[in-house]
Amino acid sequence: MKKYILILFIISSLLFARVPIDDNRIRITSTFGEFRTDHFHNGVDFGGNRMEIYPVKDGEIVYYLDEDEDPTRPLYGVGNVVMIEHPDNLRSYYYHIEPGTIEKSYAKVTEKDVIALTGNSGRSGGAHLHLTIENMKEGLVVDPLEYLNIDKGSSQPPLIHGIYLRTENRLIQIKDKMPMSYKGEIKLFVKAYDLLGSIPMGLKRVKIYMNDELVRDYDFTYFIKRDNVYYISPNYRFEEVYGVDSHFYRGGVFTPKRGKYTFKAEVTDFDNKTVVLTRTVNFY
């Protein structure tokens, strides 16, 4: 119940948030919660160079960082930054900004004010805006796509590539009603992703079942932030969610007994389209 109260609180806080770039230039290139080598992607990316950036809500610029002021200093992975604090204990971050374009003043701003231009500063694979939104009161980093009125640009449902079993020395994609003999621990994985055109993207929710029991429920609506470490609800760290491949989700570890096992994956994308895949294995 507490989880849903938090979600309703976040939605009400961001109900009137605006998209930080012009509507006719929206091109989403990465979604919230995606795999990033050793951490979750904590925002949403909008691709494009030198696009005007607007605050998601009225607020006040409380911090900025621009390499144009000191080109000799080391630049963080997020590049040039603007941070804005808003009413209701919200804070928004705008990363990878074009050098020399930041509105350099600690001043109040409105949704109509241009605060900078998108760029390619920091560790970036191409010009884009990375937007992060944080609820300071609750210690949450929230998915901007939940609250911005954006057409994600995809009519395709998400894709479940398969359900997998990892033994000591093999990765096996389950074929339905597959017979299998194995003694010892097995790791369960689901490979799934959303598609934006032909580009694989992250998912909003991943549920994994074994014999009708929900063994994992990954909800990418928000992160819980504790000691600068992100957890997804209810309490999963990055290494507990993903395998070494960016689209493999962990389903836990089990030791099979003789008999039939049913595995089910249920995945939902950011447009709330859901796909289900079920597979059975007969252990003998």
Summary of the structure (lengths in Angstrom):
residues: 284
radius of gyration: 21.0
end to end distance: 41.5
largest distance: 69.5
contacts: 900
relative contact order: 0.17
helix: 8%
strand: 46%
